[in-house]
Amino acid sequence: MRTYSKSPLNYIGGKYRMLSTITKFFPRDIDTMYDLFAGGCDVCTNVVANKTHANDINHFVIGIYETFQQMDIDSLLQTIDSTIERWNLTMHDSDGFLQLRQHYNNTPFEERNPIELYALVCYSFNYQFRFNNQHDFNNPFGRNRSSFNATMRKNLIAFHGKIKNIQFSSKNFRELDLSFLSVGDFVYADPPYRITTASYNDGKRGFKGWSLEDDLILFDLLDCLNANGVKFALSNVVEHKGFENEELNQWMAKYAVHEVGCNYDNSNYQARNRNFITREVLVTNY
Ligand SMILES: C[S@@+](CC[C@H](N)C(=O)[O-])C[C@H]1O[C@@H](n2cnc3c(N)ncnc32)[C@H](O)[C@@H]1O
């Protein structure tokens, strides 16, 4: 069985656990792969392609990857270790974490250090990226749970080797020019799911919540790619706790729909009550 490498970021909404389920529907022999909503990069780092682009509107996360890319693995690990040492970061005592968070947030925006941000994420609650509307990192301390442990280190080493040649960007997907893509290329889209509540941020400035308009513009973009012979796969949730994404349901009817997850709220497992169901799909145009 194939093993997959895991993002060193533990990204919320990351697709690591679903990789074997979704990648079996991906095309073979991809020339250019474009991951439109790359997040923790669990998908684009586990797909073989001649060239890879990874985009995410979250410039903080992309800034971390670009910084990783610029450093060799030894100096990267050394810099992370010395940051942890300098701020006395441990999983049990919040002092160092709070001091580093304050230091990071007090640093002028352009001078902020992505490695310090990565260290903060490693010691924060659920390893989440959360910023308020002043662009301050505001995730709390991950007491007794989060740290840059041996597994994170191992994942980082594997990840670093895989992102060497990825071309990163941090744009709103609406602003991307994908006209260079053609037959043989593949776009993967894993946007925020409109009817679920996963939050990657506080929904302010540039990282607004996902709207119906976003869904519709994305569907148009995917239709356009389809017309140009570009293959695509879209991950999304059609039904969630009694809500249905009707526009998605209508739009996807013209493509192949693969059921990739149907979960019941544990407490209602017996009842199979529709109000507790989450139905996840992968839509492909091939
Ligand atoms: C479901 S997550 C992607 C997770 C990713 N597939 C992984 O495995 O880690 C959705 C991502 O979309 C990004 N996003 C939200 N709105 C966006 C937009 N308008 N343009 C580009 N990216 C956006 C979020 O920052 C988030 O990282």
The ligand as an SDF file (V2000), in Angstrom:
LIG
                    3D

 27 29  0  0  0  0  0  0  0  0999 V2000
  -10.2280   22.9750    2.7510 C   0  0  0  0  0  0  0  0  0  0  0  0
   -8.8350   24.0270    2.9440 S   0  0  0  0  0  0  0  0  0  0  0  0
   -7.6720   23.2620    1.9010 C   0  0  0  0  0  0  0  0  0  0  0  0
   -6.9520   22.1470    2.5880 C   0  0  0  0  0  0  0  0  0  0  0  0
   -5.8810   21.4960    1.7350 C   0  0  0  0  0  0  0  0  0  0  0  0
   -6.4220   20.7680    0.6390 N   0  0  0  0  0  0  0  0  0  0  0  0
   -5.0060   20.5750    2.5930 C   0  0  0  0  0  0  0  0  0  0  0  0
   -4.9680   19.3590    2.3170 O   0  0  0  0  0  0  0  0  0  0  0  0
   -4.3970   21.0770    3.5410 O   0  0  0  0  0  0  0  0  0  0  0  0
   -9.3190   25.4600    2.0520 C   0  0  0  0  0  0  0  0  0  0  0  0
   -8.2390   26.5130    1.8510 C   0  0  0  0  0  0  0  0  0  0  0  0
   -8.7440   27.5270    0.9970 O   0  0  0  0  0  0  0  0  0  0  0  0
   -8.1120   28.7470    1.3300 C   0  0  0  0  0  0  0  0  0  0  0  0
   -8.9390   29.8400    0.7610 N   0  0  0  0  0  0  0  0  0  0  0  0
  -10.0720   30.3830    1.2800 C   0  0  0  0  0  0  0  0  0  0  0  0
  -10.5700   31.3080    0.4330 N   0  0  0  0  0  0  0  0  0  0  0  0
   -9.7380   31.3480   -0.6370 C   0  0  0  0  0  0  0  0  0  0  0  0
   -9.7270   32.1020   -1.8400 C   0  0  0  0  0  0  0  0  0  0  0  0
  -10.6820   32.9880   -2.1160 N   0  0  0  0  0  0  0  0  0  0  0  0
   -8.7170   31.8880   -2.7380 N   0  0  0  0  0  0  0  0  0  0  0  0
   -7.7280   30.9910   -2.4660 C   0  0  0  0  0  0  0  0  0  0  0  0
   -7.6820   30.2630   -1.3140 N   0  0  0  0  0  0  0  0  0  0  0  0
   -8.6770   30.4200   -0.4260 C   0  0  0  0  0  0  0  0  0  0  0  0
   -8.0540   28.7180    2.8590 C   0  0  0  0  0  0  0  0  0  0  0  0
   -7.0230   29.5740    3.3280 O   0  0  0  0  0  0  0  0  0  0  0  0
   -7.7830   27.2270    3.1160 C   0  0  0  0  0  0  0  0  0  0  0  0
   -6.4040   27.0010    3.2720 O   0  0  0  0  0  0  0  0  0  0  0  0
  1  2  1  0
  2  3  1  0
  2 10  1  0
  3  4  1  0
  4  5  1  0
  5  6  1  0
  5  7  1  0
  7  8  2  0
  7  9  1  0
 10 11  1  0
 11 12  1  0
 11 26  1  0
 12 13  1  0
 13 14  1  0
 13 24  1  0
 14 15  1  0
 14 23  1  0
 15 16  2  0
 16 17  1  0
 17 18  1  0
 17 23  2  0
 18 19  1  0
 18 20  2  0
 20 21  1  0
 21 22  2  0
 22 23  1  0
 24 25  1  0
 24 26  1  0
 26 27  1  0
M  CHG  2   2   1   9  -1
M  END
$$$$
